[in-house]
């Protein structure tokens, strides 16, 4: 496992530049499979999740060129073909993105093979629901020892689907499948995150007929053919919030180039309540600690436009320095507080509870999931040896090490490269004191 040794206690200061959102660019790459002509995607970050999707697309005959410096990516699907199962299976466990290949491959080839899926262990993200959705469109599902084979002997037909929870992944699955399905599809209870709307924008550029209503209903009228697209990816709001939390936790001052106020309004309100300050500029947002005492807050994560689950982990580190009791009620993933064990090892006072400690009960209540946290501060963080458990939790551990007194050794940091481009270069540019060992 790769490891960085960090000397903490030094405020982060400087500038970081963002590219496109991890949660959009990988889905946009999959969408290129639906086009009859090449697509161009701009501001694609050089991260491992992008590499996984690029490799899977290459296996299926999509020609890809990616300028890592500019982020300009060209995708040519003119020679799409079925890949060998053994080759696809080599990527099993690397990402959950392959499940979204199902609809496009069924349209282009009439069949698809999906390997076992991986991703961060932060809660249940079952793929069976994706398969249930695809069955509604007419797909035939066959479970195999190495994964799942899908076919569409009678083609894919539009349908009505109601989501019990506004799942981002399920919404993406419906969008990528329905756009070229025969007839109309109506999706109720859909996710409406900015990345979802950006994906809809891409599909519309390709020729899709999609409308979004205010009641979370998406209607798709299937078309026979789509063309390629040219699109600049939405900026990664999760990375922007991560660096903002790092500035607050370390007493620093970071300008996040590309950060967009509209997509971060809920985060900005909480950031200000805690005591952080920000200046919104035309080309980004400056986040900084004003030097005054931080205040405790109560946060409930939720689907957009609520407080994103990916925002709470880095912010929890800053809340360890707030004067009083903060409460975080996690309602999106039921196992997302595993990262706090390392923070407690470093001196943080954090208690985890099964009860819903927010303003209202959630779907995890009375189900024995540890999904609420109480953070008592301020507490002095001390250096420790830590193993990164997942993407966002790993970033939080690095932030804690940077804020702590003394030396920390953080292992398994390669996981952070799944969603943060040039992570170590950015730390160096912000003045962090660390050494990296592959």
N, C-alpha and C positions, 0 to 999 in steps of 0.2 A: 504493500500500500504506500502511495505517495504521502509525504509528511511535510508540514511546515512548522518550524520552530519560531515562536513569536515572543518578542519582548514587549509587554503591554505597557499601558499607562501613557501613551502618546496620542494626542488628538489627531484624527485624520483631517487633512485639509488639502483642497485642490479641486480638480475637475475630473469627471468621468463622462465619457461619451457613450450613448446608448445606440443600439441598432434595433432591429425589429423584434417583436415579442416572440419568445419561444412558443407560447401557446397559440400563435397564429401562423408563423412561417412554416412549421412542420405540416400543418393542416393544408396550407396553401400549396405546398409541394405535392401533397397527395391529390389535391384538386386538379393539378396539371394533367393527371392521368385521363381526365374526362375530356380534355381538349383534342381537337383534330389537328391543331397547329401548335407550334412552340409557344411557351410562356416565358415571361421575364419577371422575376421577383427581385425587388430592390431592398437594400438594407438587411440582408440575411446575415445573422451572426454566425461566427465560426465556433459552434458549440457541438458537443458530442451527440445530442439528440438530432441535430441537423445531419450529422454524418451518418447516423443510423438510417434515417429516412432516405438519404441520398443513395446509400448502398442498396437498400431494398428496391428503390426505383431503378437503379442500374441493373439489378438482377432481372427486372421485368422489361428491360429493353429501353428504358428512358435514358437518353443522353443528357448529361448534366455538366455544366461548367460553372464554377463558383470562384469569383475573385474575392478572396478572404479580406483583402484590404478595403475594398469599396463595398462589399456585400452584394454585388451584382451577380445574380444567378440566372442562368438560362436552362430551361428544361424542354427537351424535345421528345414528345411521346409518340412520334410517328411510327416507331417500330416496336410497339408494346407486344410482349409475348409472355407466355406462362413460364415462370421460373421453376427450377427443380426444387422439390420439397426439402431435400437435404441442405441446399444452399440457404433457403429461407430459414430453415430451422437453426442455422448457425447464429441467427440473430435473436433466438428465443431468450427471453429474460432481459434484453437490453432496453426495451421500451414498450409502452402500451400503444404506441401510434399504429402498429400494423393492423389493429382491428379496424381502423378507418379505411384500409385498402379494400375492404370487402365490396362495398357498393361499386366503386369505380372499376374494379377488376371484373365484377360480374357483368357490368355493362360492356366492357371492352373485349373480354375473353370468354364470358359465359361461365367461368369458374374462378375460384380463388382458394389459396391455402394459407391459413393463418397459424403461426407457431404459438407455443406457450408464451405468455406475456409477462413482462416484469414491471419495473417502476419502483417508486419510493414506497416503503412499507408504512403508510400513514393512515390506513383504514381500508375498508372494503370498497373495491371498485370492480364489481363483478362484470365479466364480459358476457354472461348469459343473457343479460338484458339486451345487449347489442344484437345477439343472435335472434332473440325473440322479435326485435324490431325488423330484422332482415326477413324473418319468416313472414311477417305481415306483408312485405313487398312481394313475396312469392319465392324466396330463396329456400333451397333444400340444404339442411345442415347435416354433416356426417362427422362425428367425432372419431379421430384417429389417435393412435398412441403418441404421435409427435405433434399433434395440434388438431386443427379442424379444417375440413374441406367443405366448400360451399359451391353450389351450382344453381343455375336458374334455367331449368329446362323449358319453361314457358315464358321467359322474360320477366322483368320486374314491373309490377303494377302499382299505381298510386293507391294510397290507403289513408285511413284516419288513425292517428296515434295520440294517446294522452299519457303524458309523463307524470308519474306520481310525485316526482321531485324534479326541479329544473336542472337536470344534469347537463353539463357542458358537452361531455363526450357523446351522450345519446343524441343531443341536438345536432352535433356535427355529423353523426352517423346518418341521421334522417336527411340532412341537407345534401350530403354527398351522394346519397342513394336516390333521392326523389327527383333531383333536377332533370335526369334523363329517363325516369320511369314513365310508363304510359299512363296518362291521366293525371288527376289532381291528388295532392297529398295535403292533409291538414294536421298540423302538429300543435297540440295544446299543452300548456305547462312548460313551454320551451325556455331554455336559458337565453338571456339577452345580453351577456357580457360584451364589452367592446370588441373582443377578439371574434365573437360570433358575428357581430354586425360587419366586421371587416371581411370575414369569410363570405358573408352574403354579398358584400360589395364585389368581391372577386368573382363569384359565380354569376352575378348580374352582368359584369363585364364580359363574361364568357358567352352570354346569351340566355341565362336562366331567367325564369319568371318567378320571383319570390316577393312576397309582401309580409310585413311584420305589423301586427296589431298591438295596441296598448295593453291588451289582456294576456300577453305572452303566447299569443297564437301566431304561428307562422304557416302561411299557405304557399305551396309550391305547385306550379302548373308545369308538368313535364314537357320537355322539348326533345326533338329527335337528335339534335346535334349541338355540340358546344365547340367554341373555338378557344384558342389560347388567350392569355391575358398579359397585360403589363400593369404592375401594381407595386406601390411602395408600402411595405408592411407597417402596421401600426407599431408605435414605440412600446417597448417592454415596460409596462407600468409596475410589474412586480419587482424588476431589478431597480427601478427608480425608488420605490418604497424601501427596498433593502438598504440602499446607500443612504437614504434619508435617516433610517434608524441607526445606521452605523455612525453618522455624524452626531446624532443625539446621544448615543451611548458613550462615545469617546470624548464628548465635549468638543466636537470638531466643527468644520465648516466646509461643505461639499457642494459644488455646483454640478447638477446633473443635467447635462446637455441633452435636449430632446424630450425631457419629462413634460407631460401634457396635463395641464390643470383639469381639463374637463373629465378625463378618465380617472383622476385621482382625488376628486372632491371629498369623498367620504374619508379617505386617508388623511388629507390635509386638515380637515376639521379635528380629527383625533390627535394628530401631530401637534396642533396648536393648543388643544386642551391639556396635553401632557406638559407643555411649556416650551416646545420647540418653536423656532421661528423659520419663516420661509419668505423668499422674495420671488415672485413670479415674473419672469422675463420673457421676451419674445422667442428666445431660442432654448429655454429650459427653466429650471427652478433651482434656486440656491436654498439649501437646507442647512441650518446651523443651530448650535446650542448658544443661547444668549448669555449664559453665565449665571442665571438665576436658578432657584430651586425647582426641580421637576415635580409635577403634580400627579397623583394617582388618577386612574380612569377606570370605567367599566366598559368592556368591549364585548360585543356579540358578533361573531363572524356570520356571514350570510352570503347568499348569491347576490350578484349585481342587481341593484346599485348599493347593496350593503357593504360591510367591511370585509374585504377578501380574506379567505383563510390563509393565503400565502403571505399576507402582510403581518399576521399576528406574531409569527415566530421571531423575526428580527426585532420587532418592537418590544417583545417581552424582555429582551436583554436591557433595553433602555428603561423599562419599568422597574427593574431591580434597583434603579438609582432614584426612583420617585419617592417622595416623602409621604408614606401612608400605604394603604391597602388598595391594590388594583385587582380587578377581576376580569378574566378572559373566559368567555363561554363559547366553546367551539361547537358549531352546529353543522359543519359541512363534512369533516372527517372525524370519525370517532376515536382515532388513535394518534392524534397529532401532538400529544404532549410528552412523547418519549424523549425529546431533545432536552427537556428540563432537568433530567437526571444529571447531565453533565454540568448544568448551571448550578445545581445544588452542591455538586462536588467542588465547585469554585467559590462557594460561599453564599450563593443566593438563597433567600428564604421563600420557597415556592411550595405550596401545598396543592395536591391534585385531588379532585372530588368527582364522584359519580353523579351527584345531583346537578340539575340545571340551575346554575347560579346567576343566570341572566335575567332579563325582564320578563321572559315567557318560557314555558316548557318547550323543548324541541324533540325531534324524532329519536334522540338517543336517551331521553329520560326513562328511568325505570328499566334500563336494559343493561345495567352493570358496566357501562363504558365510562372510563375516566376522561371526561370531556369538559371539565371546568377547572380553572387554575386560579389560585389566590396568591398574589405576589406582594410580599411585605418588604418595604424599603425605607430608606436606602441601606444597602449592604455593600461592603467592600468585596469586590471580586478578586480572587487570587489565582495565579497561574496553575494549570493542571495538565495532565495528559488526557486527551480526548480522542475518541474515534467518531468520525462523522457518520450519522445514521441515514441521512437522506439529503436531498438538495437544499431545501430551505432551512432545515435544522442545521445542516452543515455550515451554511453562511452565518447563521446565528451563533454557532460555536466559535467561528473565527472572530466575529464581532466581540463576543464575550472575552476572548483571549486578548484582543486589542485593547479592550477597556480595563482588563485586570492588571493588578500589580504583579510583577514577576514574569517568569518564563512559562509558556505553554507549548506543548507539542500536540499538534492536531494532525491525526492520521486519517487516511482514506479521503483526502481532499479532492481526489479525481472526480468524485461524485458531483462536486460543485460545478465542474466544467460542463455538466449536462445543461445548465441554464444560464451560466455567467461567462460571457466571452472575455478572454484575456484577463481572467480574474486576478492572477498574481501581478500582471503588469499594472492593473488599475490600483492594486494595493500599494505597489511601489511608488506610483505616481502621486499617491495621497500621503506619502511619508511614513508608511508603516515600516516597522523594524522587524524583519523576518528573514529566515533562511529556508530555502526549499530543497527537499531531497526526494528524488523520484524513487 
